[in-house]
Amino acid sequence: MGISNEVNHALRMLDYMRSARRVNSRVKVIVEWNEKGETHRAEGYTVDISPKGCLAVVPQGFPLGQKMKLLNAVNGRVSEATLIWRGHEGRTGWELGLELVNAPAEFWGVDF
């Protein structure tokens, strides 16, 4: 793949990721990940949600591509998730763009 094709592919992927409807919604979430054989957890909240994922604020930084579980603390549903974007660190934590992996349609408990 040449540079031009790679750029076009990246733009199409970005367009795909941003194509889902988003809803501004503050949902309490818990992220759970494994590090050195131990399971860790951190509580946070969403800024917006979509059928494909969310923008969350969590007081823990992660490398891009980090795999984790995302727990919806409101309804108890759990989904695998991947960190696809990391924003700035604010007073309450890091902005994290999380993509849900095979999440049930009712994960957020909202109709999109």
Biopython code that builds the backbone (N, CA, C, O; Angstrom):
import numpy as np
from Bio.PDB.StructureBuilder import StructureBuilder

atoms = [
    (1, "MET", "N", (0.844, -1.165, 0.000)),
    (1, "MET", "CA", (0.000, 0.000, 0.000)),
    (1, "MET", "C", (0.894, 1.234, 0.000)),
    (1, "MET", "O", (1.765, 1.363, 0.860)),
    (2, "GLY", "N", (0.691, 2.144, -0.952)),
    (2, "GLY", "CA", (1.467, 3.369, -0.992)),
    (2, "GLY", "C", (0.978, 4.357, 0.056)),
    (2, "GLY", "O", (-0.048, 4.141, 0.700)),
    (3, "ILE", "N", (1.730, 5.452, 0.218)),
    (3, "ILE", "CA", (1.379, 6.474, 1.201)),
    (3, "ILE", "C", (-0.030, 7.002, 0.949)),
    (3, "ILE", "O", (-0.821, 7.122, 1.885)),
    (4, "SER", "N", (-0.350, 7.317, -0.294)),
    (4, "SER", "CA", (-1.662, 7.857, -0.629)),
    (4, "SER", "C", (-2.770, 6.873, -0.249)),
    (4, "SER", "O", (-3.791, 7.270, 0.311)),
    (5, "ASN", "N", (-2.569, 5.608, -0.551)),
    (5, "ASN", "CA", (-3.568, 4.594, -0.193)),
    (5, "ASN", "C", (-3.691, 4.450, 1.312)),
    (5, "ASN", "O", (-4.796, 4.269, 1.824)),
    (6, "GLU", "N", (-2.580, 4.525, 2.031)),
    (6, "GLU", "CA", (-2.618, 4.427, 3.488)),
    (6, "GLU", "C", (-3.393, 5.595, 4.091)),
    (6, "GLU", "O", (-4.180, 5.411, 5.019)),
    (7, "VAL", "N", (-3.171, 6.787, 3.565)),
    (7, "VAL", "CA", (-3.881, 7.974, 4.051)),
    (7, "VAL", "C", (-5.375, 7.826, 3.763)),
    (7, "VAL", "O", (-6.204, 8.104, 4.629)),
    (8, "ASN", "N", (-5.716, 7.395, 2.561)),
    (8, "ASN", "CA", (-7.121, 7.206, 2.212)),
    (8, "ASN", "C", (-7.776, 6.164, 3.120)),
    (8, "ASN", "O", (-8.904, 6.345, 3.578)),
    (9, "HIS", "N", (-7.057, 5.076, 3.371)),
    (9, "HIS", "CA", (-7.579, 4.033, 4.249)),
    (9, "HIS", "C", (-7.801, 4.590, 5.656)),
    (9, "HIS", "O", (-8.838, 4.331, 6.266)),
    (10, "ALA", "N", (-6.849, 5.343, 6.169)),
    (10, "ALA", "CA", (-6.968, 5.934, 7.509)),
    (10, "ALA", "C", (-8.161, 6.886, 7.571)),
    (10, "ALA", "O", (-8.890, 6.894, 8.563)),
    (11, "LEU", "N", (-8.367, 7.682, 6.534)),
    (11, "LEU", "CA", (-9.496, 8.606, 6.497)),
    (11, "LEU", "C", (-10.826, 7.854, 6.454)),
    (11, "LEU", "O", (-11.788, 8.262, 7.103)),
    (12, "ARG", "N", (-10.886, 6.761, 5.694)),
    (12, "ARG", "CA", (-12.109, 5.954, 5.650)),
    (12, "ARG", "C", (-12.395, 5.334, 7.012)),
    (12, "ARG", "O", (-13.547, 5.289, 7.443)),
    (13, "MET", "N", (-11.350, 4.854, 7.697)),
    (13, "MET", "CA", (-11.533, 4.259, 9.018)),
    (13, "MET", "C", (-12.021, 5.311, 10.014)),
    (13, "MET", "O", (-12.903, 5.039, 10.828)),
    (14, "LEU", "N", (-11.447, 6.502, 9.948)),
    (14, "LEU", "CA", (-11.873, 7.582, 10.832)),
    (14, "LEU", "C", (-13.338, 7.928, 10.575)),
    (14, "LEU", "O", (-14.113, 8.123, 11.512)),
    (15, "ASP", "N", (-13.704, 8.002, 9.313)),
    (15, "ASP", "CA", (-15.085, 8.282, 8.935)),
    (15, "ASP", "C", (-16.021, 7.199, 9.472)),
    (15, "ASP", "O", (-17.106, 7.499, 9.970)),
    (16, "TYR", "N", (-15.593, 5.942, 9.368)),
    (16, "TYR", "CA", (-16.387, 4.815, 9.869)),
    (16, "TYR", "C", (-16.567, 4.919, 11.377)),
    (16, "TYR", "O", (-17.675, 4.742, 11.884)),
    (17, "MET", "N", (-15.495, 5.201, 12.092)),
    (17, "MET", "CA", (-15.561, 5.269, 13.548)),
    (17, "MET", "C", (-16.460, 6.411, 14.015)),
    (17, "MET", "O", (-17.119, 6.289, 15.048)),
    (18, "ARG", "N", (-16.497, 7.508, 13.279)),
    (18, "ARG", "CA", (-17.292, 8.667, 13.681)),
    (18, "ARG", "C", (-18.712, 8.605, 13.117)),
    (18, "ARG", "O", (-19.505, 9.518, 13.342)),
    (19, "SER", "N", (-19.042, 7.528, 12.380)),
    (19, "SER", "CA", (-20.322, 7.467, 11.693)),
    (19, "SER", "C", (-21.495, 7.140, 12.611)),
    (19, "SER", "O", (-22.641, 7.426, 12.264)),
    (20, "ALA", "N", (-21.240, 6.561, 13.747)),
    (20, "ALA", "CA", (-22.330, 6.162, 14.641)),
    (20, "ALA", "C", (-22.934, 7.377, 15.333)),
    (20, "ALA", "O", (-22.262, 8.379, 15.577)),
    (21, "ARG", "N", (-24.208, 7.260, 15.637)),
    (21, "ARG", "CA", (-24.864, 8.316, 16.404)),
    (21, "ARG", "C", (-24.246, 8.386, 17.789)),
    (21, "ARG", "O", (-23.922, 7.366, 18.398)),
    (22, "ARG", "N", (-24.092, 9.592, 18.264)),
    (22, "ARG", "CA", (-23.545, 9.808, 19.604)),
    (22, "ARG", "C", (-24.586, 10.529, 20.446)),
    (22, "ARG", "O", (-25.365, 11.346, 19.955)),
    (23, "VAL", "N", (-24.570, 10.198, 21.724)),
    (23, "VAL", "CA", (-25.486, 10.825, 22.660)),
    (23, "VAL", "C", (-24.658, 11.342, 23.826)),
    (23, "VAL", "O", (-23.886, 10.591, 24.422)),
    (24, "ASN", "N", (-24.814, 12.616, 24.153)),
    (24, "ASN", "CA", (-24.158, 13.140, 25.354)),
    (24, "ASN", "C", (-24.826, 12.487, 26.552)),
    (24, "ASN", "O", (-26.019, 12.670, 26.792)),
    (25, "SER", "N", (-24.050, 11.731, 27.294)),
    (25, "SER", "CA", (-24.617, 11.006, 28.420)),
    (25, "SER", "C", (-23.530, 10.692, 29.438)),
    (25, "SER", "O", (-22.483, 10.139, 29.102)),
    (26, "ARG", "N", (-23.792, 11.048, 30.667)),
    (26, "ARG", "CA", (-22.832, 10.766, 31.738)),
    (26, "ARG", "C", (-23.260, 9.475, 32.428)),
    (26, "ARG", "O", (-24.226, 9.443, 33.190)),
    (27, "VAL", "N", (-22.514, 8.419, 32.139)),
    (27, "VAL", "CA", (-22.794, 7.094, 32.691)),
    (27, "VAL", "C", (-21.583, 6.676, 33.526)),
    (27, "VAL", "O", (-20.447, 6.748, 33.058)),
    (28, "LYS", "N", (-21.825, 6.245, 34.745)),
    (28, "LYS", "CA", (-20.732, 5.744, 35.571)),
    (28, "LYS", "C", (-20.239, 4.431, 34.972)),
    (28, "LYS", "O", (-21.028, 3.522, 34.716)),
    (29, "VAL", "N", (-18.919, 4.338, 34.749)),
    (29, "VAL", "CA", (-18.326, 3.130, 34.182)),
    (29, "VAL", "C", (-17.137, 2.692, 35.040)),
    (29, "VAL", "O", (-16.585, 3.468, 35.820)),
    (30, "ILE", "N", (-16.769, 1.445, 34.869)),
    (30, "ILE", "CA", (-15.578, 0.887, 35.505)),
    (30, "ILE", "C", (-14.772, 0.217, 34.411)),
    (30, "ILE", "O", (-15.314, -0.573, 33.638)),
    (31, "VAL", "N", (-13.487, 0.521, 34.336)),
    (31, "VAL", "CA", (-12.607, -0.182, 33.400)),
    (31, "VAL", "C", (-11.800, -1.193, 34.210)),
    (31, "VAL", "O", (-11.381, -0.932, 35.338)),
    (32, "GLU", "N", (-11.601, -2.339, 33.603)),
    (32, "GLU", "CA", (-10.871, -3.422, 34.261)),
    (32, "GLU", "C", (-9.838, -3.946, 33.266)),
    (32, "GLU", "O", (-10.168, -4.243, 32.118)),
    (33, "TRP", "N", (-8.587, -4.057, 33.711)),
    (33, "TRP", "CA", (-7.521, -4.517, 32.832)),
    (33, "TRP", "C", (-6.553, -5.382, 33.619)),
    (33, "TRP", "O", (-6.505, -5.343, 34.849)),
    (34, "ASN", "N", (-5.780, -6.169, 32.868)),
    (34, "ASN", "CA", (-4.773, -7.036, 33.480)),
    (34, "ASN", "C", (-3.396, -6.456, 33.250)),
    (34, "ASN", "O", (-3.069, -5.995, 32.156)),
    (35, "GLU", "N", (-2.599, -6.486, 34.293)),
    (35, "GLU", "CA", (-1.233, -5.996, 34.225)),
    (35, "GLU", "C", (-0.370, -6.901, 35.100)),
    (35, "GLU", "O", (-0.601, -7.029, 36.303)),
    (36, "LYS", "N", (0.624, -7.525, 34.477)),
    (36, "LYS", "CA", (1.530, -8.420, 35.203)),
    (36, "LYS", "C", (0.772, -9.497, 35.980)),
    (36, "LYS", "O", (1.108, -9.807, 37.123)),
    (37, "GLY", "N", (-0.256, -10.060, 35.338)),
    (37, "GLY", "CA", (-1.010, -11.145, 35.947)),
    (37, "GLY", "C", (-2.027, -10.729, 36.986)),
    (37, "GLY", "O", (-2.687, -11.587, 37.572)),
    (38, "GLU", "N", (-2.173, -9.437, 37.233)),
    (38, "GLU", "CA", (-3.129, -8.950, 38.217)),
    (38, "GLU", "C", (-4.219, -8.137, 37.525)),
    (38, "GLU", "O", (-3.962, -7.427, 36.552)),
    (39, "THR", "N", (-5.436, -8.253, 38.043)),
    (39, "THR", "CA", (-6.559, -7.482, 37.518)),
    (39, "THR", "C", (-6.670, -6.178, 38.296)),
    (39, "THR", "O", (-6.651, -6.166, 39.527)),
    (40, "HIS", "N", (-6.785, -5.079, 37.551)),
    (40, "HIS", "CA", (-6.912, -3.748, 38.151)),
    (40, "HIS", "C", (-8.223, -3.130, 37.691)),
    (40, "HIS", "O", (-8.748, -3.487, 36.636)),
    (41, "ARG", "N", (-8.751, -2.202, 38.485)),
    (41, "ARG", "CA", (-10.002, -1.518, 38.169)),
    (41, "ARG", "C", (-9.867, -0.026, 38.442)),
    (41, "ARG", "O", (-9.135, 0.396, 39.337)),
    (42, "ALA", "N", (-10.583, 0.754, 37.655)),
    (42, "ALA", "CA", (-10.659, 2.194, 37.886)),
    (42, "ALA", "C", (-12.062, 2.659, 37.516)),
    (42, "ALA", "O", (-12.626, 2.219, 36.515)),
    (43, "GLU", "N", (-12.618, 3.546, 38.324)),
    (43, "GLU", "CA", (-13.945, 4.094, 38.061)),
    (43, "GLU", "C", (-13.830, 5.391, 37.280)),
    (43, "GLU", "O", (-12.888, 6.164, 37.460)),
    (44, "GLY", "N", (-14.796, 5.612, 36.417)),
    (44, "GLY", "CA", (-14.834, 6.836, 35.638)),
    (44, "GLY", "C", (-16.255, 7.116, 35.183)),
    (44, "GLY", "O", (-17.210, 6.584, 35.749)),
    (45, "TYR", "N", (-16.394, 7.947, 34.166)),
    (45, "TYR", "CA", (-17.711, 8.286, 33.632)),
    (45, "TYR", "C", (-17.583, 8.614, 32.156)),
    (45, "TYR", "O", (-16.508, 8.971, 31.676)),
    (46, "THR", "N", (-18.697, 8.489, 31.443)),
    (46, "THR", "CA", (-18.702, 8.807, 30.026)),
    (46, "THR", "C", (-19.052, 10.275, 29.810)),
    (46, "THR", "O", (-19.711, 10.911, 30.633)),
    (47, "VAL", "N", (-18.589, 10.784, 28.680)),
    (47, "VAL", "CA", (-18.964, 12.120, 28.215)),
    (47, "VAL", "C", (-20.016, 11.964, 27.130)),
    (47, "VAL", "O", (-21.017, 12.680, 27.100)),
    (48, "ASP", "N", (-19.763, 11.000, 26.230)),
    (48, "ASP", "CA", (-20.766, 10.630, 25.233)),
    (48, "ASP", "C", (-20.678, 9.134, 24.966)),
    (48, "ASP", "O", (-19.657, 8.492, 25.211)),
    (49, "ILE", "N", (-21.793, 8.599, 24.449)),
    (49, "ILE", "CA", (-21.869, 7.174, 24.161)),
    (49, "ILE", "C", (-22.395, 6.969, 22.756)),
    (49, "ILE", "O", (-23.062, 7.841, 22.200)),
    (50, "SER", "N", (-22.094, 5.813, 22.183)),
    (50, "SER", "CA", (-22.613, 5.425, 20.879)),
    (50, "SER", "C", (-22.710, 3.908, 20.857)),
    (50, "SER", "O", (-22.190, 3.244, 21.753)),
    (51, "PRO", "N", (-23.369, 3.348, 19.845)),
    (51, "PRO", "CA", (-23.433, 1.890, 19.762)),
    (51, "PRO", "C", (-22.045, 1.253, 19.632)),
    (51, "PRO", "O", (-21.868, 0.081, 19.965)),
    (52, "LYS", "N", (-21.071, 2.016, 19.152)),
    (52, "LYS", "CA", (-19.726, 1.480, 18.922)),
    (52, "LYS", "C", (-18.755, 1.715, 20.071)),
    (52, "LYS", "O", (-17.689, 1.100, 20.107)),
    (53, "GLY", "N", (-19.101, 2.593, 21.015)),
    (53, "GLY", "CA", (-18.161, 2.872, 22.093)),
    (53, "GLY", "C", (-18.525, 4.107, 22.872)),
    (53, "GLY", "O", (-19.697, 4.459, 23.006)),
    (54, "CYS", "N", (-17.487, 4.769, 23.390)),
    (54, "CYS", "CA", (-17.742, 5.959, 24.206)),
    (54, "CYS", "C", (-16.481, 6.805, 24.331)),
    (54, "CYS", "O", (-15.370, 6.363, 24.042)),
    (55, "LEU", "N", (-16.699, 8.027, 24.769)),
    (55, "LEU", "CA", (-15.627, 8.885, 25.238)),
    (55, "LEU", "C", (-15.797, 8.905, 26.744)),
    (55, "LEU", "O", (-16.825, 9.350, 27.253)),
    (56, "ALA", "N", (-14.789, 8.423, 27.460)),
    (56, "ALA", "CA", (-14.870, 8.324, 28.915)),
    (56, "ALA", "C", (-13.730, 9.097, 29.552)),
    (56, "ALA", "O", (-12.706, 9.353, 28.918)),
    (57, "VAL", "N", (-13.915, 9.460, 30.794)),
    (57, "VAL", "CA", (-12.862, 10.081, 31.596)),
    (57, "VAL", "C", (-12.573, 9.121, 32.744)),
    (57, "VAL", "O", (-13.455, 8.793, 33.539)),
    (58, "VAL", "N", (-11.319, 8.678, 32.813)),
    (58, "VAL", "CA", (-10.903, 7.683, 33.801)),
    (58, "VAL", "C", (-9.568, 8.132, 34.397)),
    (58, "VAL", "O", (-8.694, 8.583, 33.657)),
    (59, "PRO", "N", (-9.390, 8.021, 35.712)),
    (59, "PRO", "CA", (-8.147, 8.488, 36.339)),
    (59, "PRO", "C", (-6.978, 7.514, 36.169)),
    (59, "PRO", "O", (-6.235, 7.247, 37.114)),
    (60, "GLN", "N", (-6.830, 7.000, 34.974)),
    (60, "GLN", "CA", (-5.744, 6.055, 34.669)),
    (60, "GLN", "C", (-5.398, 6.201, 33.198)),
    (60, "GLN", "O", (-6.280, 6.133, 32.342)),
    (61, "GLY", "N", (-4.131, 6.399, 32.897)),
    (61, "GLY", "CA", (-3.701, 6.481, 31.509)),
    (61, "GLY", "C", (-3.366, 5.100, 30.980)),
    (61, "GLY", "O", (-2.917, 4.233, 31.730)),
    (62, "PHE", "N", (-3.583, 4.893, 29.691)),
    (62, "PHE", "CA", (-3.307, 3.618, 29.037)),
    (62, "PHE", "C", (-2.638, 3.871, 27.695)),
    (62, "PHE", "O", (-2.820, 4.937, 27.107)),
    (63, "PRO", "N", (-1.870, 2.911, 27.202)),
    (63, "PRO", "CA", (-1.333, 3.032, 25.845)),
    (63, "PRO", "C", (-2.426, 2.730, 24.819)),
    (63, "PRO", "O", (-3.335, 1.946, 25.089)),
    (64, "LEU", "N", (-2.335, 3.346, 23.657)),
    (64, "LEU", "CA", (-3.280, 3.044, 22.581)),
    (64, "LEU", "C", (-3.250, 1.556, 22.290)),
    (64, "LEU", "O", (-2.192, 0.927, 22.317)),
    (65, "GLY", "N", (-4.405, 1.009, 22.016)),
    (65, "GLY", "CA", (-4.511, -0.418, 21.732)),
    (65, "GLY", "C", (-4.746, -1.275, 22.961)),
    (65, "GLY", "O", (-4.966, -2.480, 22.843)),
    (66, "GLN", "N", (-4.701, -0.663, 24.155)),
    (66, "GLN", "CA", (-4.920, -1.414, 25.397)),
    (66, "GLN", "C", (-6.276, -2.110, 25.363)),
    (66, "GLN", "O", (-7.290, -1.487, 25.048)),
    (67, "LYS", "N", (-6.295, -3.384, 25.684)),
    (67, "LYS", "CA", (-7.532, -4.159, 25.789)),
    (67, "LYS", "C", (-8.000, -4.110, 27.236)),
    (67, "LYS", "O", (-7.191, -4.168, 28.161)),
    (68, "MET", "N", (-9.307, -4.001, 27.424)),
    (68, "MET", "CA", (-9.857, -3.931, 28.772)),
    (68, "MET", "C", (-11.310, -4.348, 28.740)),
    (68, "MET", "O", (-11.889, -4.532, 27.670)),
    (69, "LYS", "N", (-11.897, -4.496, 29.910)),
    (69, "LYS", "CA", (-13.330, -4.694, 30.039)),
    (69, "LYS", "C", (-13.926, -3.369, 30.463)),
    (69, "LYS", "O", (-13.365, -2.654, 31.292)),
    (70, "LEU", "N", (-15.074, -3.052, 29.881)),
    (70, "LEU", "CA", (-15.815, -1.855, 30.249)),
    (70, "LEU", "C", (-17.106, -2.303, 30.906)),
    (70, "LEU", "O", (-17.902, -3.020, 30.299)),
    (71, "LEU", "N", (-17.313, -1.885, 32.132)),
    (71, "LEU", "CA", (-18.514, -2.245, 32.878)),
    (71, "LEU", "C", (-19.414, -1.017, 32.986)),
    (71, "LEU", "O", (-18.985, 0.040, 33.450)),
    (72, "ASN", "N", (-20.644, -1.164, 32.561)),
    (72, "ASN", "CA", (-21.640, -0.113, 32.718)),
    (72, "ASN", "C", (-22.156, -0.249, 34.147)),
    (72, "ASN", "O", (-22.906, -1.178, 34.447)),
    (73, "ALA", "N", (-21.767, 0.659, 35.022)),
    (73, "ALA", "CA", (-22.106, 0.551, 36.440)),
    (73, "ALA", "C", (-23.585, 0.831, 36.708)),
    (73, "ALA", "O", (-24.070, 0.555, 37.805)),
    (74, "VAL", "N", (-24.299, 1.367, 35.741)),
    (74, "VAL", "CA", (-25.724, 1.654, 35.916)),
    (74, "VAL", "C", (-26.561, 0.390, 35.741)),
    (74, "VAL", "O", (-27.459, 0.121, 36.538)),
    (75, "ASN", "N", (-26.261, -0.397, 34.681)),
    (75, "ASN", "CA", (-27.081, -1.581, 34.416)),
    (75, "ASN", "C", (-26.325, -2.902, 34.592)),
    (75, "ASN", "O", (-26.913, -3.972, 34.435)),
    (76, "GLY", "N", (-25.038, -2.837, 34.916)),
    (76, "GLY", "CA", (-24.270, -4.050, 35.178)),
    (76, "GLY", "C", (-23.760, -4.788, 33.952)),
    (76, "GLY", "O", (-23.136, -5.840, 34.089)),
    (77, "ARG", "N", (-24.007, -4.266, 32.758)),
    (77, "ARG", "CA", (-23.550, -4.954, 31.541)),
    (77, "ARG", "C", (-22.053, -4.756, 31.359)),
    (77, "ARG", "O", (-21.488, -3.738, 31.761)),
    (78, "VAL", "N", (-21.419, -5.759, 30.738)),
    (78, "VAL", "CA", (-19.970, -5.767, 30.546)),
    (78, "VAL", "C", (-19.666, -6.014, 29.075)),
    (78, "VAL", "O", (-20.354, -6.792, 28.414)),
    (79, "SER", "N", (-18.630, -5.348, 28.563)),
    (79, "SER", "CA", (-18.164, -5.572, 27.194)),
    (79, "SER", "C", (-16.651, -5.471, 27.161)),
    (79, "SER", "O", (-16.048, -4.720, 27.927)),
    (80, "GLU", "N", (-16.047, -6.233, 26.269)),
    (80, "GLU", "CA", (-14.631, -6.037, 25.973)),
    (80, "GLU", "C", (-14.520, -4.710, 25.246)),
    (80, "GLU", "O", (-15.441, -4.316, 24.530)),
    (81, "ALA", "N", (-13.404, -4.016, 25.420)),
    (81, "ALA", "CA", (-13.190, -2.724, 24.769)),
    (81, "ALA", "C", (-11.712, -2.551, 24.437)),
    (81, "ALA", "O", (-10.842, -3.177, 25.042)),
    (82, "THR", "N", (-11.456, -1.690, 23.467)),
    (82, "THR", "CA", (-10.095, -1.362, 23.050)),
    (82, "THR", "C", (-9.934, 0.148, 23.064)),
    (82, "THR", "O", (-10.809, 0.874, 22.593)),
    (83, "LEU", "N", (-8.817, 0.622, 23.603)),
    (83, "LEU", "CA", (-8.528, 2.056, 23.598)),
    (83, "LEU", "C", (-8.067, 2.464, 22.202)),
    (83, "LEU", "O", (-7.016, 2.026, 21.735)),
    (84, "ILE", "N", (-8.865, 3.309, 21.539)),
    (84, "ILE", "CA", (-8.515, 3.730, 20.177)),
    (84, "ILE", "C", (-8.099, 5.192, 20.105)),
    (84, "ILE", "O", (-7.607, 5.646, 19.071)),
    (85, "TRP", "N", (-8.292, 5.935, 21.194)),
    (85, "TRP", "CA", (-7.898, 7.347, 21.221)),
    (85, "TRP", "C", (-7.669, 7.757, 22.669)),
    (85, "TRP", "O", (-8.415, 7.365, 23.566)),
    (86, "ARG", "N", (-6.637, 8.543, 22.879)),
    (86, "ARG", "CA", (-6.372, 9.076, 24.220)),
    (86, "ARG", "C", (-6.169, 10.577, 24.092)),
    (86, "ARG", "O", (-5.328, 11.044, 23.324)),
    (87, "GLY", "N", (-6.952, 11.317, 24.854)),
    (87, "GLY", "CA", (-6.886, 12.767, 24.817)),
    (87, "GLY", "C", (-6.026, 13.313, 25.940)),
    (87, "GLY", "O", (-4.999, 12.737, 26.299)),
    (88, "HIS", "N", (-6.459, 14.415, 26.476)),
    (88, "HIS", "CA", (-5.709, 15.113, 27.513)),
    (88, "HIS", "C", (-6.015, 14.559, 28.901)),
    (88, "HIS", "O", (-7.063, 13.960, 29.140)),
    (89, "GLU", "N", (-5.074, 14.778, 29.795)),
    (89, "GLU", "CA", (-5.308, 14.455, 31.194)),
    (89, "GLU", "C", (-5.832, 15.709, 31.873)),
    (89, "GLU", "O", (-5.175, 16.751, 31.865)),
    (90, "GLY", "N", (-7.018, 15.605, 32.460)),
    (90, "GLY", "CA", (-7.621, 16.727, 33.171)),
    (90, "GLY", "C", (-7.598, 16.490, 34.668)),
    (90, "GLY", "O", (-6.928, 15.579, 35.155)),
    (91, "ARG", "N", (-8.332, 17.313, 35.389)),
    (91, "ARG", "CA", (-8.376, 17.179, 36.854)),
    (91, "ARG", "C", (-8.938, 15.848, 37.308)),
    (91, "ARG", "O", (-8.519, 15.311, 38.334)),
    (92, "THR", "N", (-9.892, 15.307, 36.545)),
    (92, "THR", "CA", (-10.545, 14.066, 36.973)),
    (92, "THR", "C", (-10.034, 12.825, 36.249)),
    (92, "THR", "O", (-10.484, 11.717, 36.540)),
    (93, "GLY", "N", (-9.102, 12.990, 35.309)),
    (93, "GLY", "CA", (-8.542, 11.817, 34.640)),
    (93, "GLY", "C", (-8.272, 12.045, 33.166)),
    (93, "GLY", "O", (-8.313, 13.170, 32.667)),
    (94, "TRP", "N", (-7.997, 10.948, 32.487)),
    (94, "TRP", "CA", (-7.673, 10.955, 31.062)),
    (94, "TRP", "C", (-8.930, 10.810, 30.219)),
    (94, "TRP", "O", (-9.845, 10.069, 30.580)),
    (95, "GLU", "N", (-8.974, 11.518, 29.097)),
    (95, "GLU", "CA", (-10.025, 11.318, 28.103)),
    (95, "GLU", "C", (-9.647, 10.072, 27.306)),
    (95, "GLU", "O", (-8.554, 9.993, 26.745)),
    (96, "LEU", "N", (-10.556, 9.105, 27.259)),
    (96, "LEU", "CA", (-10.285, 7.846, 26.568)),
    (96, "LEU", "C", (-11.386, 7.554, 25.555)),
    (96, "LEU", "O", (-12.569, 7.555, 25.894)),
    (97, "GLY", "N", (-10.991, 7.306, 24.322)),
    (97, "GLY", "CA", (-11.923, 6.852, 23.292)),
    (97, "GLY", "C", (-11.904, 5.335, 23.284)),
    (97, "GLY", "O", (-10.910, 4.726, 22.889)),
    (98, "LEU", "N", (-12.997, 4.721, 23.719)),
    (98, "LEU", "CA", (-13.062, 3.269, 23.837)),
    (98, "LEU", "C", (-14.005, 2.690, 22.793)),
    (98, "LEU", "O", (-15.140, 3.144, 22.650)),
    (99, "GLU", "N", (-13.531, 1.692, 22.070)),
    (99, "GLU", "CA", (-14.342, 0.991, 21.085)),
    (99, "GLU", "C", (-14.811, -0.318, 21.710)),
    (99, "GLU", "O", (-14.005, -1.122, 22.178)),
    (100, "LEU", "N", (-16.132, -0.518, 21.712)),
    (100, "LEU", "CA", (-16.688, -1.753, 22.251)),
    (100, "LEU", "C", (-16.438, -2.904, 21.272)),
    (100, "LEU", "O", (-16.475, -2.713, 20.057)),
    (101, "VAL", "N", (-16.185, -4.086, 21.809)),
    (101, "VAL", "CA", (-15.936, -5.279, 20.995)),
    (101, "VAL", "C", (-17.078, -6.259, 21.231)),
    (101, "VAL", "O", (-17.217, -6.811, 22.323)),
    (102, "ASN", "N", (-17.893, -6.471, 20.204)),
    (102, "ASN", "CA", (-19.021, -7.410, 20.274)),
    (102, "ASN", "C", (-19.951, -7.136, 21.447)),
    (102, "ASN", "O", (-20.412, -8.064, 22.112)),
    (103, "ALA", "N", (-20.222, -5.879, 21.694)),
    (103, "ALA", "CA", (-21.109, -5.508, 22.801)),
    (103, "ALA", "C", (-22.557, -5.799, 22.422)),
    (103, "ALA", "O", (-22.936, -5.642, 21.261)),
    (104, "PRO", "N", (-23.361, -6.217, 23.380)),
    (104, "PRO", "CA", (-24.784, -6.393, 23.085)),
    (104, "PRO", "C", (-25.422, -5.045, 22.760)),
    (104, "PRO", "O", (-24.981, -4.011, 23.261)),
    (105, "ALA", "N", (-26.451, -5.056, 21.927)),
    (105, "ALA", "CA", (-27.110, -3.809, 21.511)),
    (105, "ALA", "C", (-27.632, -3.019, 22.702)),
    (105, "ALA", "O", (-27.713, -1.792, 22.641)),
    (106, "GLU", "N", (-27.984, -3.699, 23.772)),
    (106, "GLU", "CA", (-28.552, -3.026, 24.944)),
    (106, "GLU", "C", (-27.490, -2.640, 25.973)),
    (106, "GLU", "O", (-27.827, -2.348, 27.120)),
    (107, "PHE", "N", (-26.212, -2.632, 25.581)),
    (107, "PHE", "CA", (-25.131, -2.345, 26.530)),
    (107, "PHE", "C", (-25.373, -1.039, 27.286)),
    (107, "PHE", "O", (-25.232, -1.001, 28.509)),
    (108, "TRP", "N", (-25.734, 0.028, 26.575)),
    (108, "TRP", "CA", (-25.920, 1.327, 27.229)),
    (108, "TRP", "C", (-27.341, 1.479, 27.797)),
    (108, "TRP", "O", (-27.588, 2.375, 28.604)),
    (109, "GLY", "N", (-28.261, 0.620, 27.385)),
    (109, "GLY", "CA", (-29.638, 0.760, 27.837)),
    (109, "GLY", "C", (-30.355, 1.925, 27.187)),
    (109, "GLY", "O", (-31.299, 2.479, 27.751)),
    (110, "VAL", "N", (-29.894, 2.302, 25.976)),
    (110, "VAL", "CA", (-30.452, 3.444, 25.243)),
    (110, "VAL", "C", (-30.709, 3.001, 23.807)),
    (110, "VAL", "O", (-29.936, 2.226, 23.244)),
    (111, "ASP", "N", (-31.788, 3.493, 23.219)),
    (111, "ASP", "CA", (-32.040, 3.262, 21.786)),
    (111, "ASP", "C", (-31.372, 4.380, 20.998)),
    (111, "ASP", "O", (-31.605, 5.561, 21.256)),
    (112, "PHE", "N", (-30.541, 3.997, 20.037)),
    (112, "PHE", "CA", (-29.883, 4.998, 19.197)),
    (112, "PHE", "C", (-30.685, 5.131, 17.933)),
    (112, "PHE", "O", (-30.331, 5.921, 17.057)),
]
sb = StructureBuilder()
sb.init_structure("model")
sb.init_model(0)
sb.init_chain("A")
sb.init_seg("    ")
for serial, (resi, resn, name, xyz) in enumerate(atoms, 1):
    if name == "N":
        sb.init_residue(resn, " ", resi, " ")
    sb.init_atom(name, np.array(xyz, "f"), 0.0, 1.0, " ", f" {name:<3s}", serial, name[0])
structure = sb.get_structure()
